[in-house]
Amino acid sequence: MLLTLIQKEILHHILNVRFVALLLMCLLLIPLTLSINYRNYRHNLVDYQEAVKLANIEETTINPKMPLEPELEVSKLFLKPTPLSVFANGLGEALPSYLGMTRNGITQGPPALVSEPLSYLLGHLDFLFIVGTVFSLLALLFTFDAVAGEREAGTLRITLSNALPRDLFLWSKLIGGYLVFIVPFLVSFLFGLLLLVSQGFPLGEPDIFPRVLCLTLGSLLYIAVFFAIGTVISTFLDNSKTALIVAFTLWVFAVLIAPRVGFLTAKLIAPTPTSQSVYLEKTASRENFNAELEAKKAEIHKELWAARQQDFTSPDDTEALTVSMEIGKEVDKRVKPLEAEYRQKIAEHAAEIDRDYQRKKTRQEEVGETLSRITPTSSLIYLTTSLTQTGKRKRRNYLQTGERYYDALYTDLFSKIVDHVSIRTMSTQDVVQITQPPPLETTILKETFRQSIVDVLLLGFFAVVLTTIAFLKFFRSDI
């Protein structure tokens, strides 16, 4: 009996104009969007390769005994685009294009969205947006009148008067509508993947195909959540027009408002300074310490010069120059331990500023994530960007790699730079080879799933709880 009811429901949806709209949406949006985003990925990859090539032909050695400006970027760590960004752009365009290594710390290059600010203003169209926004709305349009429409037309009473169990009736509505919905979705997604493969997308790679498969399963689970939401609305209301208004209002809140309100609230609960202000604070700290060191150097120089003035009385320029050079060497000798002490103070103070900034920023993000997860759309976004390696884990790996690279440069180069030297010498033995940037770490699929288990469980929780509520309400309804 259940199969018969499911077949009837499938036929009902196929003959409806909503199915035609769904089919057109799937066939037009998914393959076209994947194809365009893959072309953008290849363009970004070429830009990345050219930037790395240009950086490699610049200076690769430096003499730490020569003056070096604190703001000079001696090397850069570039962000390599990932092929899976064709499904979800995530933070790809918001992250800095490179991390510059300076004596004052790490500077950030302009993000990719700087080159196309107007398109960023209009929003980015990718697979994540299609599933999270478009198909969630279509899922509600498929289910808002599943029960309310039949109750309003009077057919629900007739159907249930034939000794038909209510659970079978509701299951047929859910399963039949869901099958009609996901078949065009899966077919168009498969067509889009074939189109990507024909353009050179590495779908068969071991780390890409399982992620695409998990992405598909996560999308199907998300669609099931909105089918359950639509069914709940339909069981609680008797009028289909009212159900449509409520469904659309709930969609606006769940998809457009709630994910953003969470982070807006987090900024009020846990405010954090900007990265530029942190950089300026570290620069000011370095300048203050250098000013103190210069003052002590001046005192030492004055003290030594006063002590040596009694050694010569004639105004001979040669003798004065000799004494001046001797005093300069003595000053450098006495300043050297002070310089090491102040360098350590500068490093410790900069590290303290960074730790405080990262602690505040991490707390703000944790609060924002927690508040935004009241809606399934946020869980889908976090899950998808983790699978496509364009989310917060990608950003964390990028920034941590930059920090490790900076530590290596500090050990090999920055710690050997001498600022307070009266007489500088140039020797090939003093030249230091600049350490090349390390490759970015990638998160394996098992680790990605472990990090995203909360979002998977939340989507499953929403689907099960909402479906249970729909059944309980339908069982208690007075037909």
C-alpha beads as a LAMMPS data file, in Angstrom:
LAMMPS data file: protein, C-alpha beads

479 atoms
478 bonds

1 atom types
1 bond types

-500.0 500.0 xlo xhi
-500.0 500.0 ylo yhi
-500.0 500.0 zlo zhi

Masses

1 110.0

Atoms # bond

1 1 1 0.000 0.000 0.000
2 1 1 2.852 2.397 0.788
3 1 1 4.395 1.890 -2.657
4 1 1 1.068 2.617 -4.316
5 1 1 0.696 5.829 -2.353
6 1 1 4.279 6.843 -3.176
7 1 1 3.669 6.241 -6.890
8 1 1 0.531 8.361 -6.705
9 1 1 2.423 11.158 -4.986
10 1 1 5.233 10.999 -7.552
11 1 1 2.770 11.218 -10.411
12 1 1 1.035 14.141 -8.714
13 1 1 4.289 16.111 -8.459
14 1 1 5.470 15.275 -11.974
15 1 1 2.261 16.649 -13.476
16 1 1 2.577 19.847 -11.443
17 1 1 4.186 23.026 -12.781
18 1 1 6.508 23.084 -9.759
19 1 1 8.314 20.034 -11.107
20 1 1 8.945 21.797 -14.421
21 1 1 10.380 24.800 -12.554
22 1 1 12.577 22.488 -10.460
23 1 1 13.822 20.637 -13.531
24 1 1 14.739 23.865 -15.315
25 1 1 16.480 25.208 -12.216
26 1 1 18.574 22.058 -11.889
27 1 1 19.543 21.769 -15.549
28 1 1 20.447 25.444 -15.896
29 1 1 21.965 26.406 -12.561
30 1 1 24.109 23.468 -11.442
31 1 1 26.086 22.575 -14.628
32 1 1 26.482 26.206 -15.684
33 1 1 27.645 27.328 -12.250
34 1 1 30.164 24.491 -11.905
35 1 1 31.583 25.176 -15.362
36 1 1 31.974 28.930 -14.795
37 1 1 33.552 28.459 -11.358
38 1 1 36.052 25.951 -12.751
39 1 1 37.145 28.503 -15.327
40 1 1 37.581 31.034 -12.532
41 1 1 39.655 28.480 -10.618
42 1 1 41.979 27.959 -13.569
43 1 1 42.351 31.719 -13.952
44 1 1 43.210 32.055 -10.243
45 1 1 45.684 29.178 -10.549
46 1 1 47.505 30.948 -13.390
47 1 1 47.663 34.146 -11.318
48 1 1 49.091 32.175 -8.396
49 1 1 51.754 30.525 -10.548
50 1 1 52.800 33.860 -12.059
51 1 1 53.006 35.481 -8.614
52 1 1 55.203 32.653 -7.301
53 1 1 57.410 32.824 -10.392
54 1 1 57.822 36.585 -9.963
55 1 1 58.673 36.197 -6.280
56 1 1 61.297 33.544 -7.063
57 1 1 63.289 35.864 -9.348
58 1 1 63.579 38.559 -6.665
59 1 1 66.295 38.718 -4.010
60 1 1 67.050 35.287 -2.528
61 1 1 69.959 36.345 -0.316
62 1 1 70.529 39.162 2.153
63 1 1 73.344 40.473 4.332
64 1 1 72.152 40.836 7.944
65 1 1 74.928 43.340 8.657
66 1 1 73.481 45.792 6.171
67 1 1 70.528 48.061 7.055
68 1 1 67.099 46.478 6.543
69 1 1 63.854 48.427 6.772
70 1 1 61.429 46.923 9.317
71 1 1 58.535 47.134 6.798
72 1 1 60.441 45.465 3.926
73 1 1 58.899 42.135 2.830
74 1 1 61.865 39.836 2.380
75 1 1 59.672 36.898 1.313
76 1 1 56.041 35.986 0.644
77 1 1 53.859 32.948 1.267
78 1 1 51.210 32.777 -1.458
79 1 1 47.777 31.161 -1.068
80 1 1 47.247 28.412 -3.635
81 1 1 43.650 27.966 -4.865
82 1 1 42.038 24.566 -4.373
83 1 1 40.151 22.711 -7.154
84 1 1 37.201 22.049 -4.834
85 1 1 36.531 25.786 -4.691
86 1 1 34.326 25.255 -7.768
87 1 1 31.692 23.869 -5.363
88 1 1 32.065 26.381 -2.550
89 1 1 34.204 29.480 -2.742
90 1 1 34.052 29.904 1.041
91 1 1 36.784 32.147 2.415
92 1 1 38.872 31.871 -0.764
93 1 1 38.341 35.439 -1.921
94 1 1 38.380 36.917 1.596
95 1 1 41.779 35.515 2.610
96 1 1 44.906 37.563 1.853
97 1 1 46.538 36.629 -1.444
98 1 1 49.900 36.335 0.311
99 1 1 51.566 36.708 3.696
100 1 1 54.569 39.038 3.645
101 1 1 57.466 38.420 6.024
102 1 1 58.929 41.585 7.603
103 1 1 60.972 42.318 10.686
104 1 1 57.897 43.849 12.290
105 1 1 55.902 40.660 11.750
106 1 1 53.600 39.265 9.097
107 1 1 51.812 41.575 6.693
108 1 1 48.820 40.511 4.620
109 1 1 48.442 41.059 0.912
110 1 1 45.158 42.229 -0.635
111 1 1 42.442 39.569 -0.905
112 1 1 41.202 38.443 -4.320
113 1 1 37.929 40.339 -3.907
114 1 1 39.854 43.630 -4.136
115 1 1 40.241 43.088 -7.894
116 1 1 36.494 42.553 -8.366
117 1 1 34.748 44.522 -5.608
118 1 1 31.492 45.014 -7.533
119 1 1 30.956 41.297 -8.172
120 1 1 31.620 40.610 -4.494
121 1 1 29.011 43.221 -3.614
122 1 1 26.431 41.369 -5.710
123 1 1 27.258 38.015 -4.115
124 1 1 28.959 34.821 -5.276
125 1 1 27.093 32.072 -7.117
126 1 1 28.337 28.562 -6.449
127 1 1 27.008 25.094 -5.650
128 1 1 26.781 25.886 -1.940
129 1 1 24.613 28.936 -2.632
130 1 1 22.342 26.949 -4.962
131 1 1 21.739 24.182 -2.422
132 1 1 21.630 26.373 0.661
133 1 1 19.405 29.124 -0.742
134 1 1 17.615 28.062 -3.928
135 1 1 16.855 24.402 -3.215
136 1 1 15.887 25.037 0.389
137 1 1 13.171 27.387 -0.869
138 1 1 12.075 24.925 -3.557
139 1 1 11.879 22.164 -0.926
140 1 1 9.464 24.283 1.111
141 1 1 7.407 25.008 -2.007
142 1 1 7.111 21.268 -2.590
143 1 1 5.812 20.508 0.908
144 1 1 3.983 23.536 2.314
145 1 1 0.593 22.201 1.081
146 1 1 1.290 18.472 1.405
147 1 1 -1.331 18.129 4.163
148 1 1 -2.861 21.616 4.333
149 1 1 -3.792 21.538 0.654
150 1 1 -5.643 18.234 0.937
151 1 1 -7.322 19.306 4.158
152 1 1 -8.457 22.542 2.517
153 1 1 -9.757 20.704 -0.573
154 1 1 -11.567 18.113 1.551
155 1 1 -9.731 15.130 0.054
156 1 1 -7.849 14.346 3.275
157 1 1 -11.025 13.283 5.089
158 1 1 -12.063 11.076 2.169
159 1 1 -8.629 9.457 1.905
160 1 1 -8.343 8.640 5.588
161 1 1 -11.930 7.380 5.767
162 1 1 -10.798 4.309 3.792
163 1 1 -9.019 2.840 6.812
164 1 1 -5.690 4.204 5.589
165 1 1 -3.161 4.529 8.431
166 1 1 -2.084 8.089 8.954
167 1 1 1.588 7.204 9.161
168 1 1 1.515 5.588 5.704
169 1 1 -0.224 8.634 4.280
170 1 1 2.366 11.041 5.673
171 1 1 5.282 8.800 4.742
172 1 1 4.022 8.661 1.158
173 1 1 3.913 12.461 1.096
174 1 1 7.452 12.753 2.377
175 1 1 9.072 9.958 0.373
176 1 1 7.226 10.632 -2.880
177 1 1 7.936 14.360 -2.839
178 1 1 11.554 13.832 -1.795
179 1 1 12.217 11.337 -4.611
180 1 1 10.705 13.650 -7.208
181 1 1 12.861 16.465 -5.834
182 1 1 16.258 14.762 -5.612
183 1 1 16.190 12.863 -8.937
184 1 1 16.478 16.026 -11.093
185 1 1 18.982 17.384 -8.584
186 1 1 21.219 14.302 -8.803
187 1 1 20.924 14.017 -12.592
188 1 1 21.885 17.650 -13.140
189 1 1 24.710 17.375 -10.597
190 1 1 26.045 14.289 -12.402
191 1 1 25.849 16.154 -15.705
192 1 1 27.744 19.046 -14.125
193 1 1 30.480 16.695 -12.894
194 1 1 30.835 15.176 -16.360
195 1 1 31.149 18.686 -17.770
196 1 1 33.868 19.474 -15.230
197 1 1 35.786 16.291 -16.059
198 1 1 35.656 17.168 -19.767
199 1 1 37.288 20.510 -18.891
200 1 1 40.093 18.849 -16.928
201 1 1 38.758 18.772 -13.364
202 1 1 40.657 16.062 -11.383
203 1 1 37.565 14.264 -10.066
204 1 1 39.310 10.890 -9.942
205 1 1 41.995 11.964 -7.473
206 1 1 41.852 10.076 -4.142
207 1 1 41.323 13.200 -2.069
208 1 1 38.691 14.780 -4.341
209 1 1 36.134 12.119 -5.276
210 1 1 35.331 11.085 -1.652
211 1 1 34.873 14.749 -0.733
212 1 1 32.493 15.314 -3.658
213 1 1 30.541 12.213 -2.608
214 1 1 30.291 13.457 0.988
215 1 1 29.269 16.861 -0.342
216 1 1 26.419 15.218 -2.262
217 1 1 25.222 13.273 0.773
218 1 1 25.363 16.406 2.932
219 1 1 23.282 18.309 0.378
220 1 1 20.653 15.547 0.321
221 1 1 20.465 15.596 4.112
222 1 1 20.056 19.380 4.101
223 1 1 17.226 19.156 1.553
224 1 1 15.571 16.522 3.746
225 1 1 15.639 18.974 6.652
226 1 1 13.655 21.541 4.674
227 1 1 11.240 18.859 3.511
228 1 1 10.639 18.144 7.183
229 1 1 10.184 21.873 7.913
230 1 1 7.629 22.182 5.126
231 1 1 5.764 19.117 6.363
232 1 1 5.596 20.505 9.908
233 1 1 4.135 23.764 8.602
234 1 1 1.624 21.860 6.492
235 1 1 0.424 19.724 9.407
236 1 1 -0.063 22.693 11.748
237 1 1 -2.067 24.868 9.335
238 1 1 -5.348 24.273 7.548
239 1 1 -5.041 26.908 4.816
240 1 1 -2.486 26.489 2.000
241 1 1 -2.086 30.249 1.457
242 1 1 -1.298 30.791 5.117
243 1 1 1.097 27.842 5.001
244 1 1 2.904 29.403 2.024
245 1 1 3.333 32.732 3.842
246 1 1 4.597 31.017 6.993
247 1 1 6.967 28.814 4.973
248 1 1 8.461 31.772 3.143
249 1 1 8.833 33.777 6.363
250 1 1 10.543 30.872 8.084
251 1 1 12.844 30.402 5.083
252 1 1 13.897 34.062 5.215
253 1 1 14.733 33.737 8.900
254 1 1 16.504 30.355 8.652
255 1 1 18.507 31.030 5.479
256 1 1 19.043 34.785 5.222
257 1 1 18.870 36.210 8.732
258 1 1 19.846 33.719 11.435
259 1 1 23.339 32.793 10.096
260 1 1 24.323 36.477 9.991
261 1 1 22.732 37.514 13.271
262 1 1 24.893 35.012 15.131
263 1 1 28.166 36.715 14.192
264 1 1 26.739 40.212 14.581
265 1 1 25.792 39.296 18.129
266 1 1 29.232 37.759 18.716
267 1 1 30.886 41.093 17.854
268 1 1 28.924 42.708 20.653
269 1 1 29.528 39.916 23.143
270 1 1 33.235 39.397 22.378
271 1 1 34.743 42.412 20.554
272 1 1 38.202 42.102 19.013
273 1 1 40.676 44.608 17.474
274 1 1 41.544 44.629 13.764
275 1 1 44.689 42.999 12.386
276 1 1 45.935 46.386 11.171
277 1 1 45.706 47.878 14.662
278 1 1 47.642 44.905 16.022
279 1 1 50.358 45.421 13.406
280 1 1 50.582 49.131 14.244
281 1 1 50.803 48.297 17.943
282 1 1 53.732 45.965 17.304
283 1 1 55.413 48.597 15.116
284 1 1 55.034 51.222 17.829
285 1 1 56.428 48.785 20.385
286 1 1 59.505 48.141 18.243
287 1 1 60.052 51.866 17.730
288 1 1 59.789 52.524 21.471
289 1 1 62.330 49.839 22.310
290 1 1 64.674 51.086 19.583
291 1 1 64.363 54.635 20.912
292 1 1 65.352 53.425 24.386
293 1 1 68.315 51.567 22.943
294 1 1 69.420 54.601 20.943
295 1 1 69.274 56.719 24.099
296 1 1 71.468 54.244 25.980
297 1 1 73.832 54.088 23.031
298 1 1 74.100 57.895 23.045
299 1 1 74.908 57.836 26.774
300 1 1 77.645 55.252 26.254
301 1 1 79.069 57.212 23.330
302 1 1 79.066 60.433 25.347
303 1 1 80.742 58.721 28.278
304 1 1 83.502 57.183 26.136
305 1 1 84.104 60.390 24.192
306 1 1 84.458 62.387 27.422
307 1 1 86.960 59.862 28.708
308 1 1 89.070 59.954 25.500
309 1 1 89.142 63.728 25.024
310 1 1 91.964 64.032 27.530
311 1 1 94.128 61.679 25.415
312 1 1 94.616 64.209 22.610
313 1 1 94.863 67.966 22.585
314 1 1 95.732 68.861 18.988
315 1 1 92.871 69.408 16.550
316 1 1 94.385 66.944 14.053
317 1 1 91.605 65.489 11.866
318 1 1 93.402 62.184 11.367
319 1 1 93.861 61.653 15.091
320 1 1 90.247 62.643 15.772
321 1 1 89.018 60.240 13.110
322 1 1 91.080 57.412 14.584
323 1 1 89.759 58.064 18.069
324 1 1 86.221 58.309 16.715
325 1 1 86.541 54.904 15.034
326 1 1 87.932 53.368 18.203
327 1 1 85.074 54.829 20.213
328 1 1 82.583 53.513 17.637
329 1 1 83.972 49.993 17.967
330 1 1 83.845 50.220 21.759
331 1 1 80.246 51.472 21.595
332 1 1 79.276 48.565 19.351
333 1 1 80.930 46.164 21.764
334 1 1 79.010 47.522 24.763
335 1 1 75.713 47.856 22.848
336 1 1 75.792 44.307 21.522
337 1 1 74.491 42.630 24.737
338 1 1 71.956 45.433 25.169
339 1 1 70.781 44.891 21.611
340 1 1 70.265 41.184 22.256
341 1 1 68.311 42.018 25.404
342 1 1 66.075 44.511 23.600
343 1 1 65.579 42.156 20.656
344 1 1 64.305 39.564 23.104
345 1 1 61.994 42.141 24.695
346 1 1 60.635 43.122 21.282
347 1 1 59.961 39.493 20.346
348 1 1 58.295 38.706 23.679
349 1 1 56.092 41.805 23.548
350 1 1 55.079 41.105 19.931
351 1 1 54.242 37.502 20.822
352 1 1 52.152 38.694 23.762
353 1 1 50.218 41.078 21.491
354 1 1 49.612 38.278 18.967
355 1 1 48.465 35.836 21.639
356 1 1 46.011 38.341 23.072
357 1 1 44.660 39.138 19.601
358 1 1 44.290 35.473 18.634
359 1 1 42.598 34.668 21.951
360 1 1 40.004 37.408 21.460
361 1 1 39.464 36.523 17.818
362 1 1 39.053 32.803 18.563
363 1 1 36.519 33.498 21.290
364 1 1 34.506 35.773 19.016
365 1 1 34.421 33.131 16.272
366 1 1 33.408 30.388 18.686
367 1 1 30.538 32.507 19.997
368 1 1 29.456 33.377 16.447
369 1 1 29.555 29.742 15.312
370 1 1 27.566 28.560 18.294
371 1 1 24.864 31.189 17.835
372 1 1 24.625 30.683 14.070
373 1 1 24.068 26.931 14.388
374 1 1 20.476 27.480 15.454
375 1 1 19.679 27.132 11.734
376 1 1 20.578 24.177 9.457
377 1 1 21.923 26.538 6.785
378 1 1 24.942 27.385 8.932
379 1 1 25.668 23.703 9.476
380 1 1 25.546 23.125 5.721
381 1 1 27.940 26.029 5.123
382 1 1 30.448 24.800 7.723
383 1 1 30.231 21.209 6.462
384 1 1 30.574 22.138 2.789
385 1 1 33.468 24.562 3.238
386 1 1 35.299 21.981 5.351
387 1 1 34.861 19.328 2.653
388 1 1 35.966 21.696 -0.112
389 1 1 38.907 23.016 1.942
390 1 1 37.741 26.619 1.676
391 1 1 36.560 27.162 5.255
392 1 1 38.056 28.147 8.568
393 1 1 40.396 25.128 8.621
394 1 1 41.956 26.305 5.373
395 1 1 42.422 29.765 6.855
396 1 1 43.906 28.326 10.042
397 1 1 46.397 26.159 8.126
398 1 1 47.335 29.140 5.962
399 1 1 47.976 31.470 8.893
400 1 1 49.752 28.811 10.960
401 1 1 52.032 27.979 8.028
402 1 1 52.799 31.686 7.756
403 1 1 53.667 31.842 11.457
404 1 1 55.969 28.827 11.197
405 1 1 57.623 30.345 8.146
406 1 1 58.121 33.612 10.000
407 1 1 59.696 31.750 12.951
408 1 1 62.113 30.048 10.544
409 1 1 63.027 33.386 8.953
410 1 1 63.470 34.949 12.385
411 1 1 65.904 32.219 13.382
412 1 1 67.839 32.256 10.107
413 1 1 67.752 35.966 9.267
414 1 1 65.887 38.501 11.402
415 1 1 67.639 37.570 14.659
416 1 1 71.030 38.146 12.980
417 1 1 70.294 41.662 11.737
418 1 1 72.332 44.330 13.551
419 1 1 70.769 47.788 13.719
420 1 1 73.192 49.627 15.982
421 1 1 76.554 49.329 14.255
422 1 1 78.741 52.381 13.780
423 1 1 80.949 50.818 11.095
424 1 1 79.466 48.275 8.647
425 1 1 81.487 45.839 6.547
426 1 1 80.374 43.880 3.504
427 1 1 81.545 40.289 3.201
428 1 1 80.286 37.349 1.153
429 1 1 80.580 35.197 4.266
430 1 1 77.872 37.275 5.944
431 1 1 75.280 36.651 3.203
432 1 1 72.290 34.579 4.383
433 1 1 70.132 32.505 2.040
434 1 1 66.459 33.402 2.471
435 1 1 64.464 30.346 3.498
436 1 1 61.861 29.430 0.902
437 1 1 58.152 29.246 1.879
438 1 1 56.933 25.806 2.992
439 1 1 53.940 24.113 1.310
440 1 1 50.521 24.564 2.880
441 1 1 49.240 21.699 4.966
442 1 1 46.090 19.908 3.803
443 1 1 43.567 18.254 6.081
444 1 1 42.812 14.608 5.309
445 1 1 39.194 13.546 4.842
446 1 1 39.092 11.603 8.110
447 1 1 40.178 14.669 10.055
448 1 1 37.715 16.824 8.118
449 1 1 34.866 14.513 9.031
450 1 1 35.938 14.526 12.680
451 1 1 35.866 18.316 12.711
452 1 1 32.484 18.425 10.927
453 1 1 30.725 15.729 12.955
454 1 1 28.830 18.376 14.926
455 1 1 27.298 19.823 11.758
456 1 1 26.403 16.381 10.396
457 1 1 24.734 15.437 13.671
458 1 1 22.879 18.748 13.785
459 1 1 21.481 18.244 10.274
460 1 1 20.413 14.726 11.201
461 1 1 18.924 16.022 14.453
462 1 1 16.893 18.681 12.639
463 1 1 15.595 16.126 10.127
464 1 1 14.599 13.530 12.737
465 1 1 13.089 15.937 15.269
466 1 1 11.099 17.926 12.720
467 1 1 9.791 14.768 11.056
468 1 1 8.768 13.416 14.469
469 1 1 6.951 16.663 15.270
470 1 1 5.088 16.468 11.969
471 1 1 3.935 12.900 12.643
472 1 1 2.906 13.629 16.234
473 1 1 0.879 16.639 15.166
474 1 1 -0.736 14.761 12.282
475 1 1 -1.702 11.842 14.529
476 1 1 -3.418 14.220 16.966
477 1 1 -5.113 16.372 14.344
478 1 1 -8.876 16.360 14.068
479 1 1 -9.523 15.511 10.434

Bonds

1 1 1 2
2 1 2 3
3 1 3 4
4 1 4 5
5 1 5 6
6 1 6 7
7 1 7 8
8 1 8 9
9 1 9 10
10 1 10 11
11 1 11 12
12 1 12 13
13 1 13 14
14 1 14 15
15 1 15 16
16 1 16 17
17 1 17 18
18 1 18 19
19 1 19 20
20 1 20 21
21 1 21 22
22 1 22 23
23 1 23 24
24 1 24 25
25 1 25 26
26 1 26 27
27 1 27 28
28 1 28 29
29 1 29 30
30 1 30 31
31 1 31 32
32 1 32 33
33 1 33 34
34 1 34 35
35 1 35 36
36 1 36 37
37 1 37 38
38 1 38 39
39 1 39 40
40 1 40 41
41 1 41 42
42 1 42 43
43 1 43 44
44 1 44 45
45 1 45 46
46 1 46 47
47 1 47 48
48 1 48 49
49 1 49 50
50 1 50 51
51 1 51 52
52 1 52 53
53 1 53 54
54 1 54 55
55 1 55 56
56 1 56 57
57 1 57 58
58 1 58 59
59 1 59 60
60 1 60 61
61 1 61 62
62 1 62 63
63 1 63 64
64 1 64 65
65 1 65 66
66 1 66 67
67 1 67 68
68 1 68 69
69 1 69 70
70 1 70 71
71 1 71 72
72 1 72 73
73 1 73 74
74 1 74 75
75 1 75 76
76 1 76 77
77 1 77 78
78 1 78 79
79 1 79 80
80 1 80 81
81 1 81 82
82 1 82 83
83 1 83 84
84 1 84 85
85 1 85 86
86 1 86 87
87 1 87 88
88 1 88 89
89 1 89 90
90 1 90 91
91 1 91 92
92 1 92 93
93 1 93 94
94 1 94 95
95 1 95 96
96 1 96 97
97 1 97 98
98 1 98 99
99 1 99 100
100 1 100 101
101 1 101 102
102 1 102 103
103 1 103 104
104 1 104 105
105 1 105 106
106 1 106 107
107 1 107 108
108 1 108 109
109 1 109 110
110 1 110 111
111 1 111 112
112 1 112 113
113 1 113 114
114 1 114 115
115 1 115 116
116 1 116 117
117 1 117 118
118 1 118 119
119 1 119 120
120 1 120 121
121 1 121 122
122 1 122 123
123 1 123 124
124 1 124 125
125 1 125 126
126 1 126 127
127 1 127 128
128 1 128 129
129 1 129 130
130 1 130 131
131 1 131 132
132 1 132 133
133 1 133 134
134 1 134 135
135 1 135 136
136 1 136 137
137 1 137 138
138 1 138 139
139 1 139 140
140 1 140 141
141 1 141 142
142 1 142 143
143 1 143 144
144 1 144 145
145 1 145 146
146 1 146 147
147 1 147 148
148 1 148 149
149 1 149 150
150 1 150 151
151 1 151 152
152 1 152 153
153 1 153 154
154 1 154 155
155 1 155 156
156 1 156 157
157 1 157 158
158 1 158 159
159 1 159 160
160 1 160 161
161 1 161 162
162 1 162 163
163 1 163 164
164 1 164 165
165 1 165 166
166 1 166 167
167 1 167 168
168 1 168 169
169 1 169 170
170 1 170 171
171 1 171 172
172 1 172 173
173 1 173 174
174 1 174 175
175 1 175 176
176 1 176 177
177 1 177 178
178 1 178 179
179 1 179 180
180 1 180 181
181 1 181 182
182 1 182 183
183 1 183 184
184 1 184 185
185 1 185 186
186 1 186 187
187 1 187 188
188 1 188 189
189 1 189 190
190 1 190 191
191 1 191 192
192 1 192 193
193 1 193 194
194 1 194 195
195 1 195 196
196 1 196 197
197 1 197 198
198 1 198 199
199 1 199 200
200 1 200 201
201 1 201 202
202 1 202 203
203 1 203 204
204 1 204 205
205 1 205 206
206 1 206 207
207 1 207 208
208 1 208 209
209 1 209 210
210 1 210 211
211 1 211 212
212 1 212 213
213 1 213 214
214 1 214 215
215 1 215 216
216 1 216 217
217 1 217 218
218 1 218 219
219 1 219 220
220 1 220 221
221 1 221 222
222 1 222 223
223 1 223 224
224 1 224 225
225 1 225 226
226 1 226 227
227 1 227 228
228 1 228 229
229 1 229 230
230 1 230 231
231 1 231 232
232 1 232 233
233 1 233 234
234 1 234 235
235 1 235 236
236 1 236 237
237 1 237 238
238 1 238 239
239 1 239 240
240 1 240 241
241 1 241 242
242 1 242 243
243 1 243 244
244 1 244 245
245 1 245 246
246 1 246 247
247 1 247 248
248 1 248 249
249 1 249 250
250 1 250 251
251 1 251 252
252 1 252 253
253 1 253 254
254 1 254 255
255 1 255 256
256 1 256 257
257 1 257 258
258 1 258 259
259 1 259 260
260 1 260 261
261 1 261 262
262 1 262 263
263 1 263 264
264 1 264 265
265 1 265 266
266 1 266 267
267 1 267 268
268 1 268 269
269 1 269 270
270 1 270 271
271 1 271 272
272 1 272 273
273 1 273 274
274 1 274 275
275 1 275 276
276 1 276 277
277 1 277 278
278 1 278 279
279 1 279 280
280 1 280 281
281 1 281 282
282 1 282 283
283 1 283 284
284 1 284 285
285 1 285 286
286 1 286 287
287 1 287 288
288 1 288 289
289 1 289 290
290 1 290 291
291 1 291 292
292 1 292 293
293 1 293 294
294 1 294 295
295 1 295 296
296 1 296 297
297 1 297 298
298 1 298 299
299 1 299 300
300 1 300 301
301 1 301 302
302 1 302 303
303 1 303 304
304 1 304 305
305 1 305 306
306 1 306 307
307 1 307 308
308 1 308 309
309 1 309 310
310 1 310 311
311 1 311 312
312 1 312 313
313 1 313 314
314 1 314 315
315 1 315 316
316 1 316 317
317 1 317 318
318 1 318 319
319 1 319 320
320 1 320 321
321 1 321 322
322 1 322 323
323 1 323 324
324 1 324 325
325 1 325 326
326 1 326 327
327 1 327 328
328 1 328 329
329 1 329 330
330 1 330 331
331 1 331 332
332 1 332 333
333 1 333 334
334 1 334 335
335 1 335 336
336 1 336 337
337 1 337 338
338 1 338 339
339 1 339 340
340 1 340 341
341 1 341 342
342 1 342 343
343 1 343 344
344 1 344 345
345 1 345 346
346 1 346 347
347 1 347 348
348 1 348 349
349 1 349 350
350 1 350 351
351 1 351 352
352 1 352 353
353 1 353 354
354 1 354 355
355 1 355 356
356 1 356 357
357 1 357 358
358 1 358 359
359 1 359 360
360 1 360 361
361 1 361 362
362 1 362 363
363 1 363 364
364 1 364 365
365 1 365 366
366 1 366 367
367 1 367 368
368 1 368 369
369 1 369 370
370 1 370 371
371 1 371 372
372 1 372 373
373 1 373 374
374 1 374 375
375 1 375 376
376 1 376 377
377 1 377 378
378 1 378 379
379 1 379 380
380 1 380 381
381 1 381 382
382 1 382 383
383 1 383 384
384 1 384 385
385 1 385 386
386 1 386 387
387 1 387 388
388 1 388 389
389 1 389 390
390 1 390 391
391 1 391 392
392 1 392 393
393 1 393 394
394 1 394 395
395 1 395 396
396 1 396 397
397 1 397 398
398 1 398 399
399 1 399 400
400 1 400 401
401 1 401 402
402 1 402 403
403 1 403 404
404 1 404 405
405 1 405 406
406 1 406 407
407 1 407 408
408 1 408 409
409 1 409 410
410 1 410 411
411 1 411 412
412 1 412 413
413 1 413 414
414 1 414 415
415 1 415 416
416 1 416 417
417 1 417 418
418 1 418 419
419 1 419 420
420 1 420 421
421 1 421 422
422 1 422 423
423 1 423 424
424 1 424 425
425 1 425 426
426 1 426 427
427 1 427 428
428 1 428 429
429 1 429 430
430 1 430 431
431 1 431 432
432 1 432 433
433 1 433 434
434 1 434 435
435 1 435 436
436 1 436 437
437 1 437 438
438 1 438 439
439 1 439 440
440 1 440 441
441 1 441 442
442 1 442 443
443 1 443 444
444 1 444 445
445 1 445 446
446 1 446 447
447 1 447 448
448 1 448 449
449 1 449 450
450 1 450 451
451 1 451 452
452 1 452 453
453 1 453 454
454 1 454 455
455 1 455 456
456 1 456 457
457 1 457 458
458 1 458 459
459 1 459 460
460 1 460 461
461 1 461 462
462 1 462 463
463 1 463 464
464 1 464 465
465 1 465 466
466 1 466 467
467 1 467 468
468 1 468 469
469 1 469 470
470 1 470 471
471 1 471 472
472 1 472 473
473 1 473 474
474 1 474 475
475 1 475 476
476 1 476 477
477 1 477 478
478 1 478 479
